[in-house]
Amino acid sequence: MELQWPLILFTTLVAWSAGLFGTQSLATLLGRGERAQMPSLAASVVLLAVGGVAVFFHLEHWERIFNGFGHLTSGITQELIAIVAVVALMVACFALLRKGAVPKWLAAVSLAASVALIVVMAHSYTMPARPAWNSVLWILAVLGEACVLGPASFALISSRTAEDRTQPGGGMGFPAVIGGIVNALATIAFALHLQFSASSFAQVGYHFDPTHPANGPMDIAAIVGDQAPLLWIGAVVVGALAPLAACLVAKRGADGAAWKIWGSIALVATLAGAICLRVAFYNVGASVFMFY
């Protein structure tokens, strides 16, 4: 399947936005990172807006998107509902932050909504017609990315907002490490799923498509094998193991200065790994009958 860059950007940016908004909510529940709250909220809004704009470039006739909104079982409708709910919570948090602070009950709801948005977004790609995509491990992989992108971004923002030295990185060092572990395990699991997905495709001996007379069935084993460097070097080593190591180093720092360096490394590495994982995801996203 050809690469769908608007959707690659959409899923990456929405995971980043939801991860940061969820981390901000977690920080509120823990009573940490007060000075980083408003900058983090602004960054989450911008990321969600840019991701929303990116998805429209996937549609040749974007106005037809409204035709699907009347069906609650449609993935795009479920994504819209989740995004609208998160935007409403962001607006509420903004209003309350201007007055003082976000109450913990709203932070808990915002954290749950952030997780739900990621799950709903990732779930819309799981479909039996594309065996390599049809796995809960894909949903866990996207959640894992958010578990690093959110805490690393919040810690990086906190380290640049004159945060209390008793809370380096806005107190998000431990959540960032836990997120790094979750991301590493989920990414490795999904990489294994993609690597062994060739056996899930139907085997067709002969096929003639009058619309593509020069093309035969895909060599799915070769296509899956070609993704190994992207999966294991790009997604796993760069996108999962490197961020975990960076978060561990940053957490051991005595003040927020370590997060300025290692938090940035964790953030960039996770984003690079997320892109690599999605490129491999689309490359092996062939039809169950593996035709061109």
Phi, psi and chi 1 to 4 in degrees:
 res  aa     phi    psi   chi1   chi2   chi3   chi4
   1 MET       -  137.0 -176.8  176.9 -175.2      -
   2 GLU   -69.8  153.2   64.1 -176.5   32.4      -
   3 LEU   -67.8  135.6  -61.3 -179.3      -      -
   4 GLN  -109.9   83.4  -56.1  -65.2  -38.4      -
   5 TRP   -60.9  -37.0  -77.8  104.6      -      -
   6 PRO   -58.5  -38.5  -27.0   37.0      -      -
   7 LEU   -76.4  -31.8  -63.7 -178.1      -      -
   8 ILE   -61.5  -45.9  -70.6  174.0      -      -
   9 LEU   -67.4  -41.0  -66.4  175.8      -      -
  10 PHE   -59.1  -52.9  169.4   70.9      -      -
  11 THR   -65.7  -34.6   55.1      -      -      -
  12 THR   -69.7  -47.5  -57.3      -      -      -
  13 LEU   -69.6  -37.7  -66.7  176.3      -      -
  14 VAL   -66.7  -40.9  170.3      -      -      -
  15 ALA   -61.4  -40.3      -      -      -      -
  16 TRP   -65.5  -46.3 -171.0    0.3      -      -
  17 SER   -62.3  -49.8  172.1      -      -      -
  18 ALA   -64.7  -36.9      -      -      -      -
  19 GLY   -63.8  -41.4      -      -      -      -
  20 LEU   -70.5  -42.3 -178.9   52.2      -      -
  21 PHE   -65.1  -39.7 -173.2   50.9      -      -
  22 GLY   -65.4  -39.2      -      -      -      -
  23 THR   -65.8  -41.4  -58.9      -      -      -
  24 GLN   -58.4  -42.1  172.8 -171.8  -12.7      -
  25 SER   -66.3  -40.5  -57.6      -      -      -
  26 LEU   -62.8  -41.3  176.8   62.5      -      -
  27 ALA   -61.2  -38.1      -      -      -      -
  28 THR   -63.6  -43.4  -61.6      -      -      -
  29 LEU   -62.6  -32.9  -68.7  172.4      -      -
  30 LEU   -91.0   -4.5  -62.0  175.8      -      -
  31 GLY    70.8   39.4      -      -      -      -
  32 ARG  -126.5  163.1  -58.4  173.8 -177.0  174.4
  33 GLY    58.8   43.8      -      -      -      -
  34 GLU   -61.5  -42.0  -66.5 -178.5    3.0      -
  35 ARG   -70.7  -21.1  -67.1 -171.5 -178.8   94.2
  36 ALA   -89.8   -3.1      -      -      -      -
  37 GLN   -62.5  -55.0  -72.1  -74.8  -34.3      -
  38 MET   -66.4  -45.8 -172.4   61.5   81.0      -
  39 PRO   -60.3  -37.0  -22.7   33.1      -      -
  40 SER   -67.4  -40.6  -64.3      -      -      -
  41 LEU   -63.0  -42.9  179.7   57.8      -      -
  42 ALA   -62.1  -42.5      -      -      -      -
  43 ALA   -64.0  -39.2      -      -      -      -
  44 SER   -63.0  -42.1  -63.6      -      -      -
  45 VAL   -63.3  -44.9  171.5      -      -      -
  46 VAL   -62.7  -44.7  170.1      -      -      -
  47 LEU   -61.9  -42.3  -70.8  168.7      -      -
  48 LEU   -66.5  -39.2 -171.5   58.5      -      -
  49 ALA   -65.9  -44.9      -      -      -      -
  50 VAL   -65.0  -40.1  174.6      -      -      -
  51 GLY   -63.2  -39.3      -      -      -      -
  52 GLY   -65.1  -37.8      -      -      -      -
  53 VAL   -68.3  -40.0  170.3      -      -      -
  54 ALA   -59.8  -37.4      -      -      -      -
  55 VAL   -66.3  -26.6   75.5      -      -      -
  56 PHE   -68.4  -24.9  -79.6   96.4      -      -
  57 PHE   -72.5   -8.9  -72.7   93.0      -      -
  58 HIS   -80.1  -17.4  174.1   65.9      -      -
  59 LEU  -106.5  126.2  -53.4  169.9      -      -
  60 GLU   -70.6  -35.0  -68.3 -175.1    9.9      -
  61 HIS  -122.7   82.4  -64.8  -80.8      -      -
  62 TRP   -63.5  -25.0   62.3  -92.9      -      -
  63 GLU   -66.4  -20.7   71.5  -78.8   -1.5      -
  64 ARG   -76.1   -5.7  -64.3  179.6 -176.2  174.9
  65 ILE   -60.4  -28.1 -165.5  173.6      -      -
  66 PHE   -69.6  -18.3  -61.4  102.3      -      -
  67 ASN   -66.7  -25.8  -65.3  -27.0      -      -
  68 GLY   -88.8  -11.1      -      -      -      -
  69 PHE   -73.0  -12.7  -70.3  157.8      -      -
  70 GLY   -83.6   -2.5      -      -      -      -
  71 HIS  -114.7  110.6  -54.6  -81.4      -      -
  72 LEU   -67.8  -19.8  -68.4  179.0      -      -
  73 THR   -82.8   -7.7   56.6      -      -      -
  74 SER   -72.1  134.9  168.3      -      -      -
  75 GLY   -60.4  -38.9      -      -      -      -
  76 ILE   -69.0  -31.6 -163.4  168.4      -      -
  77 THR   -68.6  -43.3  -58.7      -      -      -
  78 GLN   -64.4  -38.6  -65.3  169.4   -0.4      -
  79 GLU   -63.0  -42.9  -73.3  176.2  -21.6      -
  80 LEU   -61.1  -44.6  176.5   66.0      -      -
  81 ILE   -60.7  -44.5  -66.9  171.6      -      -
  82 ALA   -64.9  -41.4      -      -      -      -
  83 ILE   -65.9  -43.8  -70.6  173.5      -      -
  84 VAL   -61.4  -41.3  169.0      -      -      -
  85 ALA   -62.4  -43.5      -      -      -      -
  86 VAL   -67.0  -40.6  168.5      -      -      -
  87 VAL   -61.5  -41.6  169.0      -      -      -
  88 ALA   -61.0  -41.1      -      -      -      -
  89 LEU   -67.2  -37.4  -69.7  168.6      -      -
  90 MET   -62.2  -42.4  -72.6  176.9  169.8      -
  91 VAL   -62.8  -43.0  171.5      -      -      -
  92 ALA   -62.8  -42.7      -      -      -      -
  93 CYS   -63.8  -40.2  -71.1      -      -      -
  94 PHE   -61.2  -46.0  174.7   78.7      -      -
  95 ALA   -62.5  -41.8      -      -      -      -
  96 LEU   -74.3  -32.6  -68.7  170.2      -      -
  97 LEU   -65.6  -35.5  -81.5  173.5      -      -
  98 ARG   -63.8  -29.7  -69.7  -69.6  -61.0  -92.4
  99 LYS   -89.4  -22.0  -66.4 -178.3  177.4 -179.6
 100 GLY   168.0  -79.2      -      -      -      -
 101 ALA  -152.6  159.9      -      -      -      -
 102 VAL   -84.7  127.4  174.4      -      -      -
 103 PRO   -64.7  153.5   22.1  -32.0      -      -
 104 LYS   -66.7  -30.9  -69.6 -168.0  174.8 -177.3
 105 TRP   -65.1  -37.2   67.8  -95.1      -      -
 106 LEU   -71.4  -35.7 -179.6   57.1      -      -
 107 ALA   -63.5  -39.4      -      -      -      -
 108 ALA   -65.5  -42.4      -      -      -      -
 109 VAL   -63.9  -41.2  173.2      -      -      -
 110 SER   -65.4  -38.9  -61.8      -      -      -
 111 LEU   -63.6  -45.4  177.0   57.0      -      -
 112 ALA   -64.2  -40.1      -      -      -      -
 113 ALA   -66.7  -35.4      -      -      -      -
 114 SER   -63.7  -44.5  -62.1      -      -      -
 115 VAL   -64.1  -43.0  174.2      -      -      -
 116 ALA   -61.8  -39.7      -      -      -      -
 117 LEU   -60.7  -44.1  171.8   55.9      -      -
 118 ILE   -64.6  -43.7  -63.2  170.8      -      -
 119 VAL   -63.7  -46.2  171.2      -      -      -
 120 VAL   -62.6  -44.2  168.8      -      -      -
 121 MET   -62.1  -48.1  176.0 -169.4   69.0      -
 122 ALA   -68.7  -35.8      -      -      -      -
 123 HIS   -63.4  -29.4  178.9  -96.1      -      -
 124 SER   -66.1  -12.6   66.3      -      -      -
 125 TYR   -96.4  -11.1  -69.5   83.8      -      -
 126 THR   -81.9  117.8   59.1      -      -      -
 127 MET  -149.9  136.2   54.6 -170.8   75.2      -
 128 PRO   -58.5  -27.1  -24.2   34.8      -      -
 129 ALA   -66.8  -19.0      -      -      -      -
 130 ARG  -125.3   91.4  -60.6 -164.2 -179.7  -86.0
 131 PRO   -55.4  -37.0  -24.4   34.3      -      -
 132 ALA   -65.7  -24.2      -      -      -      -
 133 TRP   -91.8  -19.8  -65.1    8.1      -      -
 134 ASN   -83.9   68.8 -164.9   34.3      -      -
 135 SER  -149.8  139.7  172.2      -      -      -
 136 VAL   -65.2  -18.8   69.1      -      -      -
 137 LEU   -63.7  -29.1  -65.3  174.9      -      -
 138 TRP   -63.9  -43.3  158.6 -114.4      -      -
 139 ILE   -62.8  -43.1  -60.1  174.6      -      -
 140 LEU   -66.0  -35.1  -64.6  178.1      -      -
 141 ALA   -64.1  -42.2      -      -      -      -
 142 VAL   -67.2  -40.2  179.8      -      -      -
 143 LEU   -61.5  -40.3  -85.6  171.2      -      -
 144 GLY   -61.8  -41.7      -      -      -      -
 145 GLU   -59.8  -44.3  -66.0  165.2   -1.8      -
 146 ALA   -63.2  -32.3      -      -      -      -
 147 CYS   -68.4  -17.9  -73.9      -      -      -
 148 VAL  -100.1  -46.2  177.0      -      -      -
 149 LEU   -58.4  -41.5  -67.9  171.5      -      -
 150 GLY   -65.6  -61.0      -      -      -      -
 151 PRO   -60.3  -39.1  -26.7   36.3      -      -
 152 ALA   -65.3  -41.1      -      -      -      -
 153 SER   -66.5  -43.8  -62.1      -      -      -
 154 PHE   -63.2  -43.3 -170.6   87.2      -      -
 155 ALA   -64.3  -39.0      -      -      -      -
 156 LEU   -66.7  -43.7 -177.4   59.0      -      -
 157 ILE   -63.3  -42.9  -68.7  170.8      -      -
 158 SER   -62.2  -37.9 -178.9      -      -      -
 159 SER   -68.9  -13.1   68.4      -      -      -
 160 ARG  -109.2   12.2  -63.0  179.9  179.0  -83.4
 161 THR  -122.5   31.2   55.0      -      -      -
 162 ALA    54.9   44.2      -      -      -      -
 163 GLU   -70.8  157.6 -160.3   60.7   68.6      -
 164 ASP   -57.4  133.8 -171.4  -16.6      -      -
 165 ARG   -66.7  -17.3  -73.3 -177.5  176.2  -87.7
 166 THR   -76.2  -10.3   61.6      -      -      -
 167 GLN  -129.0   66.5  -66.8 -176.2   -3.6      -
 168 PRO   -58.6  135.3   20.3  -31.5      -      -
 169 GLY    69.9   25.2      -      -      -      -
 170 GLY    67.1   19.8      -      -      -      -
 171 GLY    72.8   15.8      -      -      -      -
 172 MET  -100.0   15.6  -73.4  -65.5  106.0      -
 173 GLY   -63.1  -49.4      -      -      -      -
 174 PHE   -64.6  -47.3 -176.6   69.5      -      -
 175 PRO   -58.8  -34.3  -27.3   36.1      -      -
 176 ALA   -66.0  -40.5      -      -      -      -
 177 VAL   -66.6  -45.5  171.8      -      -      -
 178 ILE   -60.4  -42.5  -64.0  -60.5      -      -
 179 GLY   -61.4  -38.5      -      -      -      -
 180 GLY   -63.5  -38.9      -      -      -      -
 181 ILE   -66.2  -45.8  -65.5  172.2      -      -
 182 VAL   -60.1  -43.7  170.6      -      -      -
 183 ASN   -62.8  -43.2 -178.9   47.2      -      -
 184 ALA   -63.2  -46.5      -      -      -      -
 185 LEU   -65.2  -43.5  -66.6  175.5      -      -
 186 ALA   -67.9  -40.1      -      -      -      -
 187 THR   -66.3  -43.4  -58.4      -      -      -
 188 ILE   -63.2  -42.0  -69.3  171.6      -      -
 189 ALA   -63.2  -43.8      -      -      -      -
 190 PHE   -71.9  -33.5 -173.6   57.2      -      -
 191 ALA   -62.7  -39.9      -      -      -      -
 192 LEU   -64.3  -40.4  -74.6  170.1      -      -
 193 HIS   -60.6  -46.9  165.7   74.2      -      -
 194 LEU   -64.8  -38.6  -69.5 -178.5      -      -
 195 GLN   -65.4  -31.5 -164.8   71.5   69.3      -
 196 PHE  -105.2   16.4  -69.0  101.6      -      -
 197 SER   -78.5  -11.3   63.6      -      -      -
 198 ALA   -59.0  -32.2      -      -      -      -
 199 SER   -72.4   -9.6   60.2      -      -      -
 200 SER   -84.8  -10.2  -58.9      -      -      -
 201 PHE   -89.1  147.0  -68.5   83.6      -      -
 202 ALA   -70.2  138.5      -      -      -      -
 203 GLN   -92.7  123.5  -60.2  -62.9  -43.2      -
 204 VAL  -121.2  122.6 -179.8      -      -      -
 205 GLY   -73.1  -46.7      -      -      -      -
 206 TYR  -134.9  147.4  -62.6   96.7      -      -
 207 HIS  -159.5  138.9  167.6   69.3      -      -
 208 PHE  -132.1  121.1  177.5   76.9      -      -
 209 ASP  -108.3  112.9 -176.6   -8.8      -      -
 210 PRO   -62.2  -21.1   21.2  -32.6      -      -
 211 THR   -82.2  -20.8   61.4      -      -      -
 212 HIS  -135.6   69.1  -61.8   86.7      -      -
 213 PRO   -64.3  -20.9   23.2  -33.9      -      -
 214 ALA   -90.2   -6.5      -      -      -      -
 215 ASN  -103.3  137.5  -68.0  -18.8      -      -
 216 GLY  -105.7 -170.6      -      -      -      -
 217 PRO   -61.6  151.7  -22.6   34.2      -      -
 218 MET   -69.1  147.5  -74.5  178.9  160.8      -
 219 ASP   -90.5   83.6 -175.6   -6.4      -      -
 220 ILE   -64.9  -33.1 -164.7   65.1      -      -
 221 ALA   -62.0  -41.1      -      -      -      -
 222 ALA   -68.6  -39.7      -      -      -      -
 223 ILE   -63.7  -45.4  -67.1  173.9      -      -
 224 VAL   -63.9  -42.9  171.2      -      -      -
 225 GLY   -61.8  -34.6      -      -      -      -
 226 ASP   -67.3  -18.2  -71.4  -17.3      -      -
 227 GLN   -84.5   -5.4  -52.6  -46.1  -54.5      -
 228 ALA   -54.8  -46.7      -      -      -      -
 229 PRO   -61.4  -41.5  -24.0   35.0      -      -
 230 LEU   -62.9  -42.0  -88.0  176.6      -      -
 231 LEU   -70.8  -51.9  -76.0  174.6      -      -
 232 TRP   -88.9  -31.0  -61.6  105.8      -      -
 233 ILE   -90.8  -49.7  -62.0  176.5      -      -
 234 GLY   -72.3  -57.8      -      -      -      -
 235 ALA   -76.8  -43.6      -      -      -      -
 236 VAL   -85.2  -57.3  173.4      -      -      -
 237 VAL   -68.7  -53.9  175.5      -      -      -
 238 VAL   -75.2  -45.8  174.8      -      -      -
 239 GLY   -85.9  -14.4      -      -      -      -
 240 ALA  -125.2  -53.5      -      -      -      -
 241 LEU   -72.9  -41.9  -60.3 -178.0      -      -
 242 ALA   -62.9  -45.2      -      -      -      -
 243 PRO   -61.7  -38.5  -24.4   35.0      -      -
 244 LEU   -62.0  -44.9  174.1   57.9      -      -
 245 ALA   -63.1  -41.6      -      -      -      -
 246 ALA   -63.6  -40.9      -      -      -      -
 247 CYS   -66.6  -37.6  -71.4      -      -      -
 248 LEU   -63.4  -43.7  -75.2  168.5      -      -
 249 VAL   -65.2  -44.3  173.7      -      -      -
 250 ALA   -64.1  -38.6      -      -      -      -
 251 LYS   -63.8  -30.0 -175.4 -179.0  179.8  -61.9
 252 ARG   -78.7   -6.8  -61.9  176.5   67.9  178.1
 253 GLY   -69.9  148.3      -      -      -      -
 254 ALA   -78.2  -21.1      -      -      -      -
 255 ASP  -142.6 -173.4   53.0   36.9      -      -
 256 GLY   -72.9   -8.3      -      -      -      -
 257 ALA   -61.7  -34.5      -      -      -      -
 258 ALA   -64.3  -32.8      -      -      -      -
 259 TRP   -71.8  -25.8  -79.2  105.2      -      -
 260 LYS   -62.8  -34.8  -66.9 -179.6 -179.6  178.9
 261 ILE   -91.9  -59.8  -60.8  174.9      -      -
 262 TRP   -74.8  -29.2  -65.9  103.1      -      -
 263 GLY   -65.4  -39.2      -      -      -      -
 264 SER   -64.6  -40.7  -60.5      -      -      -
 265 ILE   -63.5  -44.3  -68.1  174.2      -      -
 266 ALA   -61.0  -41.3      -      -      -      -
 267 LEU   -65.6  -49.7 -169.1   59.2      -      -
 268 VAL   -65.0  -41.6  171.6      -      -      -
 269 ALA   -65.4  -40.9      -      -      -      -
 270 THR   -64.9  -41.3  -54.9      -      -      -
 271 LEU   -64.1  -42.6  -71.7  171.7      -      -
 272 ALA   -62.7  -42.4      -      -      -      -
 273 GLY   -65.5  -38.0      -      -      -      -
 274 ALA   -62.8  -40.8      -      -      -      -
 275 ILE   -65.2  -44.4  -63.2  -62.1      -      -
 276 CYS   -60.5  -42.1  -71.0      -      -      -
 277 LEU   -63.6  -39.8 -175.0   63.7      -      -
 278 ARG   -72.0  -34.3  -77.9  155.7  176.5   75.6
 279 VAL   -63.4  -46.4  169.7      -      -      -
 280 ALA   -63.5  -38.2      -      -      -      -
 281 PHE   -56.6  -45.7  179.8   79.8      -      -
 282 TYR   -75.9  -35.2  -86.2  100.2      -      -
 283 ASN   -63.6  -32.7  -78.7  -22.2      -      -
 284 VAL  -100.1    7.7  -59.5      -      -      -
 285 GLY   -81.6   52.8      -      -      -      -
 286 ALA   -82.3  161.1      -      -      -      -
 287 SER   -63.1  157.5  165.3      -      -      -
 288 VAL   -58.4  -25.6   66.0      -      -      -
 289 PHE   -96.0    6.3  -69.1  114.2      -      -
 290 MET    45.1   47.3   61.3 -176.3 -177.5      -
 291 PHE   -96.2  157.5  -62.1  144.1      -      -
 292 TYR   -71.0      -  -81.1  106.3      -      -
